[in-house]
Amino acid sequence: MPKQKPPKRGKAPARPTDSVEKTKVIVQFKPEFSVPYRDGAEDFVVKNQIGPWTQLKERFPGISLRRLFRTTKPETIQTLVERARRSDPTYEPGHFLGYFEVTTAGAADLAELVKALRSWRAVRVAYLDIPGPDPVVDATDDPNSPSQGYLDPAPDGIDAEYAWGISGGDGAGQRFIDLERGWTLTHEDLTAHGAALLHGVLLNSSRNHGTAVLGEVCSVDNALGCVGIAPSVASVDVVSFNGSTRVDAIIAALGNLSFGDVLLLEAQVTVDGGNLLGPIEAFDAEFDAIRLATALGVIVVEAGGNGTNNGFAPALAMDTFTDPMGRQIFNPASADFRDSGAIIVTAASSASPHTRLVYGPHGERIDCYAWGQNIETCASDNAGATDLYTSGFGGTSGASPIITGAALAVQGMAEASLLGFRFSPLQMRAILSDPATGTAPDAGETTDIGVMPDLRAIIDGTILNLTPDLYLRDFVGDTGEPHNGSISGSPDVILLPAAVADPQASFGAGSGTENSSTLGFTAEAGQDNFIYVRVLNQGGTDAANAEATVYWSPVATLVTPDLWTLVGTAVLPNVPTGEILTVSPAITWPSAEIPGPGHYCLVGLIGHPQDPAPAPGDLLNWDNFRRFIRENNNITWRNFNVEDNDPAPDPDTPKGFVALPFLAPGAFDRVRPFQLEVQARLPKGAKAYLEVPSAFARRLRLWPDQIEAVKKRNVVRIPIRVPGRQVFPEVLFAAKSRTRMRLLVHIPEALRKHDYEVAVRQLFEKEEVGRVTWRLTPGGQKKPKRKL
């Protein structure tokens, strides 16, 4: 993993305050109305008749528009959005610069103001932002609770103690930011982390809350007080939404976090316009900011909220909840459902078997539960005491840090044991909420609250130590790790005109053909043909029911997904661990679907629920495509062709030469610069030419004595050094262009009894993004009707 830059440090924090948040009116204008993002934008609304602002002001004197993102520059949001789009092809950004607060000059019926704004055609949403208190229920009436039992083995706790025995299981190397309003960062059990306030103003009355949260996650392993779940995290910082907004604080945190880092959201909001408290993503602006975070690869843990009046029933029933705009945003079965990608946490009893606490939110959208009472952790007071502790912390405020600590432990172990690998937000959520590796609540619990992660089960089960890691070789000698070798010479996609009785015996481990790259390269016309895929598993557990999928493409130096056509899929019942070469059942290529005569590229993918293959859509972002072809071992290309080196007569080809046609495509998204390189592993005395269209040759800016024009065919032949490599100048390729080229090769007749190889590579920023390889074999072989 690349070394991370040190976190950005904000300006010196403002003086701590004890200000109280007020209810706000939030409005989001639709993007097509282009309301400028500035305070006082109501003049634009009036001038351009966006809505009846004058009449609205008569009803609510003194109203004005104020940016919701007050401290965040629009270009900062745009930069983060562009990063998120590159990182997550499924990400659809919200209209961040459409959010405004409608400020009022005095007493006003804010509910009526919201109702009036919702009637405007230009308004997408309008709602009341009623802040909630810190989401904690103080359980001081139970002082005899077990000390830090949440660290114990399941079913009591998450078994953090077991994780500490695994490299990275104490959170080593990980980064974490807590979002709330107050902390005592100099607490004796926290000060060694050197945490800084990166944004906002510290709220004195929230010091105890934030100090307790940090104590659960990362209290230092020393001779004082308690110990955190992830005591060895590399970096801890905080952002406050006091004196700011929650969305500004989230954006500020994102500027200091990288892929796989963790952001904890310790806040709650009134979700029904009354007293019912829930997660902050109930509000549209906060949802958009959280979705941006997860699209950037930041793992977000979100407190679910503490029901009515911060600790009483009823709790938020997510499956049936309808927000003030009539939407069932937390119900996966509803058309209004929206998934931020965050891990939403509820609170349960400390005693096992665990049951939901009366105020804990519940429903299918809840991912995990954890202790919501009797939590031993650090404490402070309004004056910033540095040596206090409590055994009575709780609520979803207490449950969420437990899940945060589990995430940091899992990420630390993954990074330490899997060569720098880090889990994405969706992967981490799937791991921590997996019933197979979590503690289920009491059998009598009638509400849906997910599971509490069991780190021992995650370590010993199918997540870390024993997950499959399937791969297809890009070339003979590929070990499944990122490499700089050929990416298009796979020996593991085998095409035959007839089915094989026992594919495993013919091509698998012990067959004697394990490292052959010339198995099955031809197809027979007029009949079905058959493709076999060979798979290796370098993970810690067998892969049951892995899926091998094959596509075909024209022979091209850059085999982008827009060139692919599906052939079919086969299921491998079991791919054992230990890198035992395992062969798929036949994938039938129906005769009617086989393209015309010529060579073709085959693209193979292998996937498993715990090691998914990329889908073509995952590769339709250029940065993703480059990363996948180099770093993802679940996909390979067989752009390796076998030709007779004894040439057949061809009126368009010089006598004695073999013609090797191919495409040199442009990228699928926009104009990009590429280079071509010819590698000629040929004997002395051989000759080779690269034949390109005349228009393309002009872009190469070659001297006249470097080319041979063929006027009748409007092409140019460029002599190639033999043997050796020849790199051509960088040329701009139009998006989705398909430049037809040929490599012409002549081998003296006396030397045709040996095999030779030639290849054409396509380079982007000096990195190979594709190649075609031909093996020229001795003549006299029967020529297949169709070669692939």
HULIN-V618855 format. One line per field, one symbol per residue. ss: DSSP state (H for helix, E for strand, L for the rest). phi: phi as a letter, one per 30 degrees, with the letter a starting at -180 (. if undefined). psi: psi as a letter, one per 40 degrees, with the letter a starting at -180 (. if undefined). A space follows every 10 residues. Layout:
BEGIN
ss->???
phi->???
psi->???
END
This chain:
BEGIN
ss->LLLLLLLLLL LLLEEEELLL LLLEEEEEEL HHHLLLLLLL LHHHHHHLLL LLHHHHHHHL LLLEEEELLL LLLHHHHHHH HHHHHHHLLL LLLLLHHHEE EEELLLLLLH HHHHHHHHLL LLEEEEEEEE ELLLLLLLLL LLLLLLLLHH HLLLLLLLLH HHHLLLLLLL LELLEEEEEE LLLLLLLLLL HHHLLLEEEL EEEHHHHHHH HHHHHHHHLL LLLLLLLLLL LLELEEEEEE LLLLLHHHHH HHHHLLLLLL LEEEELLLEE LLLLLEEELH HHLHHHHHHH HHHHHLLLEE EEELLLEELL LELLLLELLL LLLLLLLLLL LLLLLLLLLL LLEEEEEELL LLLLLELLLL LELLLLLEEE ELLLEEEEEL LLLLLLLEEE EEELHHHHHH HHHHHHHHHH HHHHHHHLLL LLLLHHHHHH HHLLHHHEEE LLLLLLLLLL EEELHHHHHH LLLLLLLLLE ELLLLLLLLL LLLLLLLLEL LLEEEELLLL LLHHHHHLLL LLLLLLLLLL EEELLLLLEE EEEEEEELLL LLEEEEEEEE EEEELELLLL HHHLEEEEEE EEEEELLLLL LEELLLEEEL HHHLLLLLLE EEEEEEEELL ELLLLHHHHL LHHHHHHHHH HLLLEEEELE EEEELLLLLL LLLLLLLEEE EEEEELLLLL LEEEEEEEEE ELLLLLEEEE EEEHHHHHHH LLLHHHEEEE HHHLEEEEEL LLLEEEELLL EEELLLLEEE EEEEEELLHH HLLLLEEEEE EEEELLEEEE EEEEEEELLL LLLLLEEL
phi->.dddddddcd dedddebbdc dcdbccbbdd ddchdddadi ddddedechd addddddddb eidacbeddd ccdedddddd dddddddbdd dcdddddcdb ccdbcadadd ddddeddddd ddcdbbadcc dcdedbcdcd dbdcdedhdd ddddddbcid dddddceidc ieicbbbcca baacdceecb eddidbddai bdcedceddd dddddddbed dbcchcbddb dcedabbbbc cdiabddddd dddddcbbei dbbcccabbd cbibbdcbdd ddcdddeddd ddddddjddc cbddjcidhh kbddcdcddc dbddciccdc cedcdddbcd idccbccbdd dcddbddecd dbkdddcbca ecahcdadba bddiecbcbb cbdaiddddd dddddddddd ddddddcchi dbddeddddd ddcdedbbcd deeddccdbi bcecdddddd ccccdbddbd acddadjdci cebcddcbbd dccccbdbdc dbedddbdei dicecdccdh bbbcdiadbb bcccbbbcdc bdcdhdccbb bcbedadbcd edcdbdclbb cceacddjhc ebcdddcdcd edcdddekdb ccccbbbaec addddeddcd ceddeddddc cccdbabccb bcbddcdcea dcbeeicccb daccddddca dbdbbcbccc cbddjdbabc cbeedddddd hcdedcbbdc ddchbbccdc dbdkbbccdd bdcdeidbdd bbccbbceed cddcdbbbbb cccbhicdcl abbbcccedj dddddbcb
psi->hihiiiiiha ihiiiiifih iihihhihii deefhigiif eddddddefd igdddddddg ieiihhhdgd ehiddddddd dddddddhee hhiigdeehi hhiieahigd ddddddddeh dehdihihgh iiihgihhfe egefiihfee eiiiedaefd ddddehheee eheiihhhhb diigeeided ddefiiheia hhhdeedddd dddddddfhi gaeibahidg efidhhiihh eheaiddddd ddddeeiihe ihhhhgiiih eeebehhaid ediddddddd dddddeehhh hhheifahff eiiiihgdde hhieeeigee hdeieeihhe eihhhihiid iihhihideh iiidehdiii heifhhaiia adefhefiii efiaaedddd dddddddddd ddddddeffe iiiidddddd ddehddfihi iideheihea ihihddddde bedcdfiigi ihhdihehee iiieaieffh eehhhieiih dgddddeahe eeedfheehg eiihieiiih hihhiiheae iihhfihhhh iiiihiehgi deeihhdaii hhdhhiiefh hhhiihhhhi deehaiiiii hhhhihiide giiiiddeee hddddddddd eheeiihgfh ihihehiihh dehiheihhg iiigiiiedi hihiiihhhg giiieiiiih hiidddddde fiideeihig ddefihhhih hhiaihhiih ihhiheighh iihhhhhide eeeiiiiiih ihihfehhei ihhhhhiiae ihhidhh.
END
